[in-house]
């Protein structure tokens, strides 16, 4: 009898342990689905609409705090917070920072997806768009809400501009930030910071030069000569740095005397002239507005021209005169586009062509140049285009 009880006891304990162990494995093996930001954002967007429609503003505020704590600050949350503040008339101008401008960019991109019907962009990058489907109930309601808030404020207030932006009139915010009465607002200050980051980027510069070389003093014996050349360089803020190469050609207007070398006492009559110039030039913008730009320029260069051709029959080498060139002048540019301009420049050149004794006369020429040029920085121009900044135009 005791044996029977012992066996039954063992069987009961084994059965109970089996049930317990089985239950533990069931608990271990069971997988509970974790809520994702996509789930939270989808539900939070709907509840925000509900609370706002029922005028339960405290509930809407708590919901946004919960949403942000779970998913971090996203554009839809930021937009909802702005509109809630406008609804409660609690928006503070001092609260504007670079985050607001970043979210404005994000929202403009969102609206562009709606306008172009490129909804695949949301599927490809739903995190960027805050896990809130584009063009659905949340977006439609916030546009409606923003439109209903516009009349609470006066044109010229940042609140008015934001309500207008989040309504259906969201194309002109950057243009308005560049005009009075918004140009001194906190949002405009943040806008200018971003614009200046791109304005201060270096641009590549290239131009073609045509002009005339006008000698003065005794050098005027050579007459006026046409000039052709080009520039390669950089523009950074108000400064311009260029390597300039030009040539001048056509025979001299009058004959003049030259020698083969400074040790040669024999001089020859010639009208030959072919000149070259290579120098480093710097320009400083002293005025820039509405496509017009005026520069002070200066440079140092190597300058010279051929005096006598080679004479193979008499076994005589060619002869050239050369000199330093220190120049300064004034330039003007008119920008037809941000990256393309027409310009004029006048320079006074300090030279001494008699240095190597090939000729015994000199003078300081004046050059007048017509310039067709361009500037290039794709990143800069694309960014300023998105910012609707007028730049040089």
Protein Blocks (a to p, Z undefined) as FASTA:
>chain_A
ZZmmmmmmmmmmmmmmmmmmmmmmmmmmpccddddfklmmmmmmmmmmmmmmnopaklmm
mmmmmmmmmnopafklmmmmmmmmmmnopacfklpcfklmmmmmmmmmmmmmmmnopakl
mmmmmmlnoopaehilklmmmmmmmmmmmmmpcehiaklmmmmmmmmblmlmmmmmmpcf
klmgmklmmmmmmmmmmmmpccddddddddddddehjllmnopaddddddddddehjbcc
dddddddedjdfbdcdddfbfklmbdcddfbdcdddddddddddfbdeehiacddddddd
dddddfbdcdfknopacdddddddddddddddddfbfkbccddddddddddfklnomacc
dcddddddddddddddfklmmmmmmnopgkjZZ
